């Protein structure tokens, strides 16, 4: 009886909304994994490098990555009205 249900059940096609949600969840998961690795890697790096170098290096690298992403995607600026 259960096998008969699965044989009659036709697979649904993914809608555009579902694919965007899946992509968003995947990108969110990747972001969480990347963020979770920052603390252990920072502890390792601070043992060898100056804490000030690590602080300013991380913020500079993040700023450069954000600037490159901004230049590559060329998003439109939001309007106030």
Helices and strands as residue ranges (DSSP letters): H 2-8, H 16-48, H 51-73
